[in-house]
């Protein structure tokens, strides 16, 4: 009826510094933010696994929804991520997995998540992923990782999250297993992160992703200019937030690697510039939506495009050997 993995308390939980510092993008996406807090809870450094952010791309109608690869989590920390088959009511699986010391990561409806108050809670039905750490069916209470921290919900929200609707598809669910957890030294993590950097530099886009984005930017603005603000929020999340947040995380990763022997500050600064540029464009488009006046972002796109070229050139030259 009740189970907990770490015994956390939402009232006393302290988020990782990535979710407390003065960052351009305080939140990234539900999956990356969840793992930042989950690794932080286990006293593991979540920045060490961020090499994958270097391979950011524009996918045609969105920027890459970047996620920590399961292989990286296992190789760096020994954390094993597996998909969970939902063949019973989802809540039954969640209780059993938490009892086994695992954290189920479940796709749920933000409509029932109190931490999204003012955005989606009780207002809008949107998909997101949470990590369930505590669940108590007797008290109808659940503790969960989501976005920038650890939270708690209860009562009708718990029932809403796990409503057993035969007409709905079962939620996509993964489990994080900690049986083979490894605590590596900073030096070991840095050495592995360098190899991952080389690997992901081999997966960078063949064409500058900012170049691809700006090729359709004018058409996007023409279309968006006739839409409501709610559509802009969805557009901004899929495009500018993923671009900016991924670039800022890449900058953070490169600065972390710099502290462990590699001087990567110039490339880190270029990614930071992309992050700031994406936020500035988002503000300009929001103003355009409010005033219905065109937004000129040519200079910002020029700067972002050049920053990506310089950063990648620097990194490829450094790690080509």
N, C-alpha and C positions, 0 to 999 in steps of 0.2 A: 504493500500500500504506500510505502514511502522509501525514498533512497536518495543518497547524495554522493557525489564523487569527491569533492574537496571540502565540503562543509562551509561554503561561502555565505556571507551575509551582505545583502544588497546595500544595507544602511552604512556599512563600514568599508565596503569595497573601494580600493583606490585603483583607478585605471592606469594603464601604462603611460609613460610620458609622451608617447606619440599621440595620445588622446587628451593630454593635459597642456601641452606646450602651445605657444603661439604659432600655429602652422597656417599656411595659406588654405589648405584643405584639411580641416580637422577630422572629417570622416571620408573614407574612400568608397568602399562598397561593403555590403553586409558580410561577404565571405572573408575578405581580407581583414576587416575590422574584428570579426569574430576570432580569427586565428591570432591576431595581435594580442588580444586579451587572454585567450586560452593558453598560449605559450607563456605569456607574462605570469599567469597564475601558477604555472609549473616551474617558475624561476628559470625559464629559458629565454634567450635573446631573440625576439621576433624579427629583428632587423637583418640578422645573418642569413635569412632565407629569401631575401628580396632581390636576388640577381635577376629573376625572371622579368622584373619590371623593365629591364633594358630593352626587351623585345616588343615594346608597345607598338601598336599599329592602328591605322584607321581602316575599319572593315567595310566601308561602303555606306552604311547607314548608322554606324556607331563606332566609337573607339573600343578597343579591346576591353572586354569585361575581365580585368586581370584577376587571377586567382593563384594562390600558392599551389604549385604542383604537388601531388601526393608523393611522388618519388623524392622530391627535395625534402619534404617534411620527414620522410623515413630516413633518408641518408644522413641528414644533419642531426636529427634529434631522436631517431628511433620511434617516432610516432607513426602508427600505421592507420591509414584511412581506407575504409572499405564501404562499399555501398550496402545499405540494409534493405532487404526485401520486405515489403509491407504486405503481409498476407493475412494479418489479423487487424483489429482496430489499432491505429498508429500509437495510441496512448499505451497500449499493452506492451508494444515493442520498446517504447521509450522507457517505461518503468523497468523492464527486464534488463535493458542495456545499462542504465544508470546503476542498477544493483550490481552489475558485473564490473563496475568501475570505469565505464566508458561514457563518452559524451556524444549523444546523438545530435547530429546537425540536421535540422528538419526545415523544409520549406513550409512557411506558414503565411497567414494573412495578417498584414500589419494593422488591420482594423481592430485586432484584439490585443495589440501590444502597447501597454501604457507608456513605454519610453518614447513612443512616436507621437505623443500628445501634441496637438497643434499642427500636425502634418497629416497623419493617416489615422490615428487612433479614434475609432468611433466615427470617422468621416469618410474614408476611402478604402476600398479593397485593393491592396497591392501585395505582390509576392515578395517575400524576403526570407532569409535564412537565419535561424537562431541555433545556439548550442545549449542544450538542456543539461544543467549541472545538478539541479535538485528538483525532485518532484514528490509531492505528498498528496495522495488521493484522499486521505481522510480529512485533511484540512483544506483540500482543493486549492493547493498553492504550488507554484513552480518558480524556480530561479533559473535565469537564462542569460547567456552572453548574447549581446546584440549591439551592432554599431559601436559606439565609443565606450561601452562599459558592461556592467553586470546588473541585472534588474530582476524584479519579481512581479508576478501577476497572480491573480487568484479568482475564485468564484466563476462568474459567467465568462470571463475572459479565457479561463482554462478550458471551459466547455466549448467555447467558440473556436479556439485553436485546434482542438482535437475532435471537432464534430464528426460523427460517423455518418456520412452521407453517401448512400449507395450510388447516387448519381454522379458523384465527384471522383476523380482519379486519386489514387493514393499519393501522398506527398513524396517528392524525391527526398530520400534520407540517406545520410552517411553516418558512420560511427568512427570516432577517434579512439584508437586502442593504445594503451600505454605500457603493455607488457614488456616491451624491449626498449624502454626509454633509455637514452644515452645522454650523459651530461659531459659535453666536450669542453676543453679549455678554449679560451678566446683565440689562442694561436691555432688550434686545430680547426675551429670554425672558420677562421680567416683563410686558412689554406684551402679548405673545401669551397669556400665562397669564391675564391679566385678561379678555381676550376669551373665553377658554375658560371662565372662571368664570361669565361672563354666560350663555354657551351652556348650561352644565350646570345652572345655576340654573333655566333654562327646562325642565329635565327632572326636577326634583325630584318625589317622589311627591305625589299629590293629597291623600293622607292620611298623617299622621305614621306612619312605619314602626314605631316602638316601640308605638304604639297598636294597630296590626295584630298585632304579635307577642304582646302581652300578652293579646289577645282569645282566643288559643288556648293560652296558656302553661299554664293549669291542666290542660287535656286532655293536653298534651304530658307533663306531670309524672306524671299518672295512668298513662299508657302506659309512660313511661320507668321508673317505679318497679318495674315487673315485669320489666325487662330486665337483661341482664348489663352489666358495666362497659364491655365492648368496644363495645356499642351506644351508650353514652353518649359515648364518644370520637368516634364518627362524627357523632352529633347535635351535639356541641359544635363540631366543625369546621365543619359546614354552617351553623350558626346563630350562636352567640355569638362564635366566633373571627372569622368574616367580618364580623359587625357591629362588634366591637371593633377589629379590625385596620384596617378601612376607616375608621372614625371617627378612629382615631389618625393614620392617614395624611392624612386631611383636615385634622386639626389641624396636622400638620407642614407641609402645603402652605400653609395660611393664615398660619402664622408666617413661612414663607419669603417669601410675598408681602408681609407686613408689613415685612420688612427692605428691601423694594424700593419703599417709598413708600405702601403702603396699611396703615392701622392696623386690623388684623383680630384683635387679641389676644383681645377678648371672645368672638368666635365660635370662635376656635381653642380657647379654654379650655372652651367648652361641648362641642365635639367630644371633647376630651380627657376630659371627665367621662363621656361616653358610653362611651369606650374602657375607662375604669376600672370603670364600672358593669357592663359586659359581663363583664369578668374576675372581678369579685366574684360575679356570679350563677353563673358557671361553677364557681367554688370551692364555692358553696353547693349546687349540684346534685350535684357530686362527693361532697360530704359526705352528701347525702341518699341517694345510691346506696350509700355505704358503711354508713350507719346505718339505712337504710330509714325515716328520720323525715322528715316534710314540710319543705320549704324555704320560708321566708317571704321573698320578694324584692319585696314590694309597694313599699317605700320606694325601693329601687333602680330599679325600673321607673318610679316617679313621677319620680324625678330625671332619668333618661334621656329620658323623654318630654318633660319641660319643657326640658331642654337642647337637644333637637332643635328645638323650637319657637322658642326664643330665638335659636339660631344662625342658623336659616334666615331668621327675621324680620329679623335684623340684616343679613345678606348681601343679601337681596332689596331692602331699603330702600337699602342702599349702592349696589347695582349696577343698580337699576331704570332709571335714566336711560340 
